[in-house]
Amino acid sequence: MIDVVEIIARTSGHALIQSVDQIRGSTIRIETAFLYPDGASVDIFVVTEGERSPDLILSDLGQTMSWLLDVQVKPWLSRKRQGFLDDVLKLYGVLQQGGALVRPLVGIDHLVPGIVSLGQACVSTADLMFTKRSAMVTSFAEQVEEVLSDVEVPYAANVELEGRFGRVVRVDFLAQGPRDSAMLTLSSGTPSQAHVAATEIFRRWYDLDTPARNEQRITVLDDRADVYRDDDLRRLRELSDLVALSDRQTLRDLLLAA
């Protein structure tokens, strides 16, 4: 079984490895030169599951995901973030086991390359915090997606549902709460464009207003500009729950309603 003395010998002098120490049982902590965005060191742990070197596993013991949770980023709730995470894991040959990022080793000779790969994966995963961009630089749909992530309900974007007369109707989001919620977003900068967009949303809700469809229908309104006609909004209220994005608590309540 590998011990801390051998790991120190094999990593001695490597520029990306700062220190090695044994923390409990047979678990060995390796402080790397990799840093999380807040400047904290990325620690890699050597975990042994048997007497032979092929059973060696490098793990962050869940510290990267815990770091993301501290900055209120949950990759598994966003298809875009989960896709980014999947790409990172594939690139560096890393697996996700529960909340931990791990890299199995086939032989002790792969120790240092494994540490470097896992450290890079941890840093790239932590960079998901930068997907929480300011509302000033995100599209309206992306802002709605942020709300869905914060509410912690699974969802999919650009979902096609079968509506009236067998027509396929695309909704911007389909959220899976206590009751599924189909969502369309209404955002426009001019009155003429707002009328056209509202008319199209009304058409989609009409096509989905059938006994076969039991999703809750939610129209999310971009209320940063007063460009909408009252009659358009009244029609939308007849077929959906109309809620302004600025009223996030109401939107949250709708998504979590049974």
C-alpha positions as CSV (number, residue, x, y, z in Angstrom):
1,M,0.0,0.0,0.0
2,I,1.3,3.4,-0.9
3,D,2.2,5.7,2.0
4,V,2.9,9.4,2.5
5,V,6.6,8.9,2.3
6,E,6.4,7.5,-1.2
7,I,4.1,10.2,-2.4
8,I,6.4,12.9,-1.0
9,A,9.3,11.2,-2.9
10,R,7.4,11.0,-6.1
11,T,6.1,14.6,-6.0
12,S,9.2,16.3,-4.6
13,G,10.3,19.3,-6.6
14,H,7.1,19.5,-8.8
15,A,6.1,23.1,-9.3
16,L,2.4,22.4,-9.0
17,I,2.6,20.5,-5.7
18,Q,3.0,22.5,-2.5
19,S,2.9,20.0,0.3
20,V,1.9,16.5,1.2
21,D,0.5,15.3,4.5
22,Q,-1.5,12.4,6.0
23,I,-4.8,13.6,7.5
24,R,-6.7,10.5,8.7
25,G,-6.4,6.8,8.3
26,S,-4.8,6.1,5.0
27,T,-6.0,9.3,3.3
28,I,-3.3,11.6,2.1
29,R,-3.8,15.3,1.3
30,I,-1.9,17.0,-1.5
31,E,-1.9,20.8,-1.5
32,T,-1.5,22.0,-5.1
33,A,-0.6,25.3,-6.7
34,F,-4.0,25.4,-8.4
35,L,-6.4,28.0,-7.0
36,Y,-10.1,28.4,-6.8
37,P,-11.4,31.8,-8.1
38,D,-11.3,33.2,-4.5
39,G,-7.6,32.3,-4.1
40,A,-8.1,29.2,-2.0
41,S,-5.8,26.2,-2.8
42,V,-7.1,23.2,-4.5
43,D,-6.4,20.1,-2.4
44,I,-6.3,16.6,-3.9
45,F,-6.6,13.5,-1.7
46,V,-5.2,10.1,-2.3
47,V,-7.7,7.5,-1.2
48,T,-6.7,3.8,-1.2
49,E,-9.4,1.1,-1.6
50,G,-7.2,-1.9,-1.4
51,E,-3.7,-3.3,-1.1
52,R,-2.7,-2.8,-4.8
53,S,-1.9,0.4,-6.7
54,P,-4.6,0.0,-9.3
55,D,-7.0,0.7,-6.4
56,L,-5.6,4.2,-5.9
57,I,-8.1,7.0,-6.4
58,L,-7.5,10.7,-6.5
59,S,-10.4,12.7,-5.2
60,D,-11.3,16.3,-4.2
61,L,-13.6,14.8,-1.6
62,G,-16.4,17.1,-2.8
63,Q,-14.6,20.3,-2.1
64,T,-15.2,21.8,-5.5
65,M,-18.9,21.2,-5.5
66,S,-19.1,22.6,-2.0
67,W,-17.3,25.7,-3.2
68,L,-19.8,26.1,-6.0
69,L,-22.7,25.7,-3.5
70,D,-21.2,28.5,-1.4
71,V,-21.4,30.9,-4.4
72,Q,-25.0,29.6,-5.1
73,V,-24.2,27.7,-8.3
74,K,-25.7,24.3,-8.8
75,P,-24.5,22.8,-12.1
76,W,-27.0,19.9,-12.1
77,L,-30.0,22.4,-12.3
78,S,-28.9,24.0,-15.5
79,R,-28.6,22.0,-18.8
80,K,-26.0,24.5,-20.0
81,R,-23.9,24.3,-16.8
82,Q,-24.2,20.5,-16.7
83,G,-23.0,20.3,-20.3
84,F,-20.0,22.5,-19.5
85,L,-19.2,20.2,-16.5
86,D,-19.5,17.1,-18.7
87,D,-17.1,18.6,-21.2
88,V,-14.6,19.3,-18.4
89,L,-14.8,15.8,-17.0
90,K,-14.3,14.3,-20.4
91,L,-11.4,16.6,-21.2
92,Y,-9.4,15.7,-18.1
93,G,-10.4,12.1,-17.7
94,V,-12.2,12.8,-14.4
95,L,-15.4,11.1,-13.1
96,Q,-18.1,12.5,-10.8
97,Q,-19.1,10.3,-7.9
98,G,-21.8,12.0,-5.9
99,G,-20.5,15.4,-5.1
100,A,-16.8,14.4,-5.5
101,L,-14.6,14.7,-8.6
102,V,-12.3,11.6,-8.8
103,R,-9.6,10.2,-11.1
104,P,-8.8,6.5,-10.7
105,L,-5.1,5.6,-11.2
106,V,-3.8,2.5,-12.9
107,G,-0.4,2.3,-11.2
108,I,1.5,4.7,-9.0
109,D,3.5,5.9,-12.0
110,H,0.5,7.9,-13.1
111,L,0.3,9.8,-9.8
112,V,1.6,13.2,-10.8
113,P,-0.2,13.4,-14.2
114,G,-3.4,12.4,-12.3
115,I,-2.9,15.1,-9.7
116,V,-2.4,17.7,-12.4
117,S,-5.4,16.6,-14.4
118,L,-7.7,16.5,-11.4
119,G,-6.5,19.9,-10.3
120,Q,-7.2,21.4,-13.7
121,A,-10.7,19.8,-13.6
122,C,-11.4,21.3,-10.2
123,V,-10.4,24.8,-11.4
124,S,-12.4,24.6,-14.6
125,T,-15.4,23.3,-12.7
126,A,-15.2,26.2,-10.2
127,D,-15.2,28.6,-13.1
128,L,-18.9,27.8,-13.4
129,M,-19.3,30.6,-11.0
130,F,-18.7,33.0,-13.8
131,T,-21.9,31.7,-15.6
132,K,-23.8,33.8,-13.0
133,R,-23.6,36.8,-15.1
134,S,-25.1,40.2,-14.4
135,A,-28.6,40.8,-15.7
136,M,-27.1,43.7,-17.7
137,V,-25.3,41.2,-20.0
138,T,-27.7,38.3,-20.2
139,S,-30.6,37.8,-22.4
140,F,-34.1,37.8,-20.9
141,A,-34.4,34.0,-21.3
142,E,-31.1,33.5,-19.5
143,Q,-32.4,35.6,-16.6
144,V,-35.5,33.4,-16.4
145,E,-33.2,30.4,-16.5
146,E,-31.3,31.8,-13.5
147,V,-34.6,31.9,-11.6
148,L,-35.4,28.3,-12.4
149,S,-31.9,27.3,-11.1
150,D,-32.4,29.3,-7.9
151,V,-35.8,27.7,-7.3
152,E,-34.1,24.3,-7.7
153,V,-36.6,22.6,-9.9
154,P,-35.4,20.4,-12.8
155,Y,-36.2,22.0,-16.2
156,A,-35.4,21.7,-19.9
157,A,-35.3,24.4,-22.5
158,N,-36.9,24.6,-25.9
159,V,-39.2,21.7,-25.3
160,E,-41.7,20.6,-28.0
161,L,-45.2,19.6,-26.8
162,E,-48.1,18.2,-28.9
163,G,-51.0,20.6,-28.9
164,R,-54.3,21.1,-30.6
165,F,-54.9,19.3,-34.0
166,G,-51.6,17.4,-33.4
167,R,-49.5,20.5,-33.8
168,V,-46.1,20.6,-32.2
169,V,-45.7,23.7,-30.0
170,R,-42.4,24.8,-28.6
171,V,-42.2,26.3,-25.2
172,D,-39.2,28.1,-23.8
173,F,-38.9,26.0,-20.6
174,L,-40.6,23.0,-19.1
175,A,-40.1,23.0,-15.4
176,Q,-40.7,19.8,-13.3
177,G,-42.1,21.0,-10.0
178,P,-44.9,19.5,-7.9
179,R,-46.8,20.2,-11.1
180,D,-45.1,20.6,-14.5
181,S,-45.0,24.2,-15.8
182,A,-44.8,25.1,-19.4
183,M,-43.2,28.6,-19.8
184,L,-43.1,31.2,-22.5
185,T,-41.1,34.4,-22.2
186,L,-42.4,37.8,-23.5
187,S,-39.7,40.4,-24.0
188,S,-39.5,43.3,-26.5
189,G,-38.1,46.8,-26.8
190,T,-40.8,48.4,-29.0
191,P,-44.7,48.4,-28.9
192,S,-45.0,47.0,-32.4
193,Q,-42.6,44.1,-31.7
194,A,-44.3,43.5,-28.3
195,H,-47.7,43.1,-30.0
196,V,-46.4,40.6,-32.5
197,A,-44.6,38.6,-29.8
198,A,-47.7,38.6,-27.5
199,T,-49.9,37.4,-30.4
200,E,-47.5,34.5,-31.1
201,I,-47.5,33.5,-27.4
202,F,-51.3,33.6,-27.3
203,R,-51.4,31.3,-30.4
204,R,-49.1,28.8,-28.7
205,W,-51.1,28.8,-25.5
206,Y,-54.3,28.4,-27.5
207,D,-52.8,25.3,-29.2
208,L,-51.8,23.9,-25.9
209,D,-55.2,24.6,-24.2
210,T,-56.6,21.1,-24.6
211,P,-57.7,18.4,-22.1
212,A,-54.8,16.3,-23.0
213,R,-52.3,18.8,-21.6
214,N,-52.2,19.3,-17.8
215,E,-49.2,21.5,-17.5
216,Q,-49.5,24.8,-15.7
217,R,-49.0,27.6,-18.3
218,I,-46.8,30.6,-17.3
219,T,-46.0,33.6,-19.4
220,V,-43.0,35.5,-17.9
221,L,-43.0,39.2,-18.8
222,D,-40.0,41.4,-19.2
223,D,-41.3,44.5,-17.4
224,R,-38.3,46.6,-17.8
225,A,-40.1,48.6,-20.5
226,D,-43.7,49.6,-20.7
227,V,-44.4,48.6,-24.3
228,Y,-47.2,46.1,-24.0
229,R,-50.9,46.7,-25.0
230,D,-53.5,46.1,-22.3
231,D,-55.6,43.9,-24.6
232,D,-52.6,41.7,-25.4
233,L,-51.9,41.2,-21.7
234,R,-55.6,40.5,-20.9
235,R,-55.7,37.8,-23.6
236,L,-52.6,36.1,-22.2
237,R,-54.1,36.1,-18.7
238,E,-57.1,34.2,-20.0
239,L,-54.8,31.3,-21.1
240,S,-51.9,31.5,-18.7
241,D,-50.5,32.9,-15.5
242,L,-48.9,36.2,-16.5
243,V,-46.1,37.2,-14.1
244,A,-43.4,39.9,-14.4
245,L,-39.8,38.7,-13.9
246,S,-39.3,41.5,-11.4
247,D,-41.9,39.7,-9.2
248,R,-39.7,36.7,-8.6
249,Q,-41.5,35.5,-5.5
250,T,-44.7,35.1,-7.4
251,L,-42.9,33.2,-10.1
252,R,-41.2,31.0,-7.5
253,D,-44.6,30.3,-5.8
254,L,-46.1,29.3,-9.2
255,L,-43.3,26.9,-9.9
256,L,-43.6,25.2,-6.5
257,A,-47.4,25.1,-6.4
258,A,-49.0,21.7,-6.3
